[in-house]
Amino acid sequence: MKYRILGKTGLKVSEVGFGGWAIGGNKYGNSYGLTDDNESLRSIFKAISLGCNFFDTADLYGKGHSEELIGSCISQLKRDDFIIATKVGADFYTGMIKMNFKPDYIKLALEKSLKRLNTDYIDIYQLHNPNLDQIQDGEIFHILNELKKEGYIRFIGLCIDDAIEGVEALPHNIIDTLQVVYNIFEQSFSDELFPFTERENIGIIAREPLANGILTGLYNENSFFPSGDFRHTWPISYIRSRTQAASNLKVLLNDKITSCVKLALKFVLANKSIGTVIPGCKSEANAEENMMISELADLTEDDLEKIEKMYLRRFGV
């Protein structure tokens, strides 16, 4: 495993981290399908054995279940050897999920996350997709600054959907990390945000590097996602176009990059603005494949140019 410094946090993180969304399970929907807790635990320990020290989760994932699983593993080891990032903002404690960034709620949610994670501090506490108006106003960051001063969190993170949200957050001089969607299909952050984050030395966490599983190459236009899996609501036309694009990328595979997963993760890691990439791991096999990516040779300039040409041509779809 190779390691990178996550921006101004100074944290030395495994360049391939563990994305904890999938292991939250399907009990409450908003998932990646059914999981087995024993297999999820094995996936966490497999990742650790291969050098992973960065675990990203959220209180929303399985309504705390992802945090519980990660916490149960980390508590058996030396806490300071691991970097835990979790998120807050999706209030599920009162029934229907609603976005809530009020200070009292964040304090309550943090207390519950700390308990589930079996720790007395969180390395990176991230606001979970607040809207642009809230980011521009900046009031939502104040409570995080207080919690940082009190020692409950070490660094402040922000999870965003659009580049403008990251750009607008930077002038508040509070954010240490930004979590963004970045993959072969979705590259806009590279031009629209990363020049700003490089200047401010903001750590970048790249999520959805496999485009919600599509870049694994395991799906086709006839693939079906069951109820509870958030992809269940995807239009058929979207599934067809995405899976066709992923299939077209297979022409780039070679004796070094032998799978779509390897191609996808190596593409993300080729961008030196990225501190760590967090593919999901539902199984021990997932964890092994993801973590071993770090040992592979980097993509060549020729590889990257070919991907760029396909991107500009919308992957022939």
NUKOL-548747 format. One line per 10 residues: number of its first residue (from 0); for each residue x, y, z of C-alpha. Coordinates in steps of 0.001 Angstrom, whole numbers. Example, Ala and Ser with C-alpha at 12.3 -4.5 7.8 and 13.67 -1.06 7.14 Angstrom:
<recs>
0 = 12300,-4500,7800; 13670,-1060,7140
</recs>
This chain:
<recs>
0 = 0,0,0; 1168,3477,-861; 333,6486,1310; -328,10169,673; -582,13273,2833; -4190,14450,3046; -3765,18160,2441; -3205,20459,5382; -4376,17836,7863; -909,16321,7574
10 = -2495,12880,7966; -655,10052,6225; -3492,8082,4613; -3584,4925,2526; -4171,6060,-1030; -6918,3430,-1240; -9333,3788,1638; -12404,1826,2702; -15785,3213,1657; -18354,2198,4276
20 = -21653,2956,2519; -22307,-576,1246; -21723,-2397,4546; -24527,-373,6149; -26830,-3034,4714; -30270,-3024,3165; -32506,-2929,6245; -33452,699,5677; -32853,959,1944; -30541,3593,424
30 = -28062,777,0; -26038,-1258,-2445; -28146,-4343,-1840; -28020,-7119,721; -24962,-7688,2872; -23721,-10232,5377; -22269,-8735,8552; -19687,-11481,9009; -18474,-10934,5465; -18443,-7170,6054
40 = -16253,-7652,9109; -13915,-9883,7134; -13698,-7194,4464; -12634,-4609,7049; -9928,-6840,8503; -8735,-7821,5015; -8375,-4142,4104; -6407,-3516,7292; -4121,-6483,6618; -3310,-4977,3207
50 = -2334,-1594,4641; -5590,376,4614; -5699,2923,7430; -8479,5218,6165; -12136,4378,6803; -14948,6584,5559; -18517,6118,6724; -21596,8133,7747; -24181,7877,10490; -26807,7528,7740
60 = -25369,4304,6318; -27653,1624,7711; -28725,4180,10324; -25490,3716,12193; -24786,97,11267; -21769,878,9096; -20255,2854,11966; -20923,-26,14357; -19147,-2542,12146; -16111,-329,11628
70 = -16049,552,15317; -16155,-3096,16379; -13052,-3825,14289; -11015,-742,15111; -11687,-1160,18841; -9789,-4469,18741; -6680,-2709,17443; -4646,400,18251; -6987,3336,17617; -4239,5796,16717
80 = -3187,3616,13789; -6406,4417,11941; -8099,7467,10495; -11874,7484,10759; -13985,9893,8748; -17728,9997,9256; -20552,12338,8272; -23456,14171,9861; -26547,15971,8590; -29097,13322,7612
90 = -31335,13205,10683; -32975,9780,10854; -33668,9729,14598; -37221,11051,14444; -38668,8878,11669; -38402,10224,8142; -34924,11339,7118; -34487,15107,6987; -31403,17249,6594; -30460,18889,9862
100 = -27337,20937,10517; -28472,22689,13690; -25786,22834,16399; -27792,20875,18985; -28485,18126,16489; -24850,17898,15403; -23790,17545,19051; -26340,14766,19548; -25366,12972,16344; -21672,13220,17194
110 = -22261,11676,20611; -24054,8731,19011; -21405,8295,16309; -18633,8262,18913; -20459,5508,20799; -21019,3386,17681; -17429,3826,16551; -16092,2926,20018; -13866,5991,20129; -13588,9275,21996
120 = -12624,11286,18925; -13266,11349,15183; -10430,12231,12862; -12506,13919,10145; -16100,14976,10822; -17833,15842,7560; -21030,17757,6878; -23089,15459,4659; -24107,17415,1552; -25515,20704,2880
130 = -26986,22973,221; -25181,25887,-1400; -27022,28561,611; -25942,26940,3871; -22355,26726,2704; -22276,30344,1571; -23794,31516,4863; -21162,29594,6826; -23131,29349,10069; -23145,25534,9892
140 = -19361,25413,10283; -19230,27198,13636; -20323,24239,15738; -17677,22068,14087; -15019,24585,15037; -16198,24395,18653; -16113,20605,18636; -12622,20724,17162; -11417,23023,19936; -12971,20665,22494
150 = -11064,17707,21054; -14006,15615,19867; -12961,15984,16242; -9519,16568,14777; -10391,17994,11378; -13426,19440,9601; -14661,18015,6333; -17372,18790,3829; -19055,16333,1487; -20318,18056,-1677
160 = -22143,17341,-4928; -21068,20324,-7033; -17751,22112,-7508; -19249,25524,-6722; -20075,24284,-3216; -16411,23589,-2588; -15312,26905,-4053; -17802,28791,-1844; -16698,26889,1270; -13023,27813,1001
170 = -13277,31516,1995; -14589,30514,5442; -11101,29119,6197; -12541,26280,8266; -12602,23291,5911; -9687,20839,6041; -11026,18255,3570; -13559,17993,773; -15204,14771,-350; -16239,14748,-4009
180 = -17501,12404,-6712; -14607,11718,-9055; -14336,8895,-11564; -13761,8200,-15264; -17327,9265,-16082; -17388,12342,-13835; -14231,14414,-14105; -15497,17989,-13834; -14096,18569,-10338; -10580,18316,-11749
190 = -10967,21579,-13686; -13618,23362,-11636; -12383,22791,-8075; -8970,21169,-7753; -6968,24270,-8794; -8556,26069,-5801; -8025,23209,-3340; -4394,22817,-4386; -3785,26482,-3635; -5381,26147,-177
200 = -3888,22674,461; -7313,21109,1051; -7342,17316,1305; -9481,15621,-1350; -11356,12380,-683; -12634,10821,-3921; -15901,8925,-3571; -17818,6770,-6062; -14672,5927,-8065; -16494,2956,-9581
210 = -19525,5054,-10573; -21875,3254,-8169; -20549,-103,-9309; -20971,432,-13039; -17224,733,-13632; -16695,-2742,-12196; -17794,-3993,-15616; -20138,-6479,-13929; -23396,-4963,-15166; -25153,-4731,-18522
220 = -28296,-3133,-19944; -30434,-5935,-18514; -29119,-5648,-14982; -31757,-5300,-12274; -31280,-3603,-8924; -33690,-4819,-6203; -35881,-2657,-4004; -33850,-957,-1282; -30814,-624,-3526; -30770,3089,-4357
230 = -30027,2186,-7996; -33465,561,-8202; -34939,3906,-9293; -32464,4471,-12123; -34204,4850,-15510; -33560,1999,-17941; -32080,4474,-20416; -29517,5568,-17821; -28534,1978,-17016; -28130,1222,-20714
240 = -25961,4244,-21457; -23754,3796,-18406; -23201,80,-18833; -22464,551,-22526; -19912,3232,-21700; -18252,907,-19179; -18202,-1882,-21742; -16561,385,-24303; -13751,1114,-21834; -12683,-2528,-21933
250 = -10688,-1817,-25089; -8173,-93,-22795; -7457,-3212,-20724; -4050,-4802,-21170; -1631,-7208,-19508; -1003,-4676,-16699; -4502,-3270,-16244; -6532,-6447,-16465; -9918,-5339,-15111; -12271,-2374,-15196
260 = -11865,-1964,-11433; -8118,-1577,-11797; -8541,881,-14657; -11095,2942,-12731; -9155,3187,-9481; -5815,3796,-11153; -7424,6611,-13137; -8514,8364,-9940; -5121,7882,-8306; -3393,9354,-11363
270 = -4716,12741,-10235; -2261,13976,-7627; -4865,16314,-6139; -6499,13200,-4662; -5486,12291,-1132; -7361,9010,-969; -9988,7143,-2972; -12750,5228,-1146; -14258,2373,-3158; -16950,383,-1397
280 = -16143,-3032,49; -19032,-5458,617; -16861,-8556,736; -13396,-9787,1529; -12812,-10250,-2209; -13817,-6620,-2854; -11408,-5426,-189; -8529,-7486,-1548; -9053,-6344,-5136; -9402,-2687,-4136
290 = -6417,-2552,-1795; -4072,-4424,-4126; -4591,-1656,-6707; -1959,399,-4919; 760,-2107,-5809; 70,-1946,-9545; 1996,206,-11982; 457,3613,-12611; -1412,4375,-15805; 843,5719,-18532
300 = 400,9060,-20242; -838,7132,-23259; -3462,5371,-21114; -4659,8691,-19726; -4796,10288,-23161; -6950,7431,-24439; -9335,7848,-21504; -9473,11597,-22134; -10380,11053,-25790; -13139,8624,-24835
310 = -14411,11042,-22181; -14641,13880,-24706; -16518,11561,-27054; -18835,10445,-24246; -17404,6936,-24421; -19047,6279,-27748; -22563,6281,-26301
</recs>
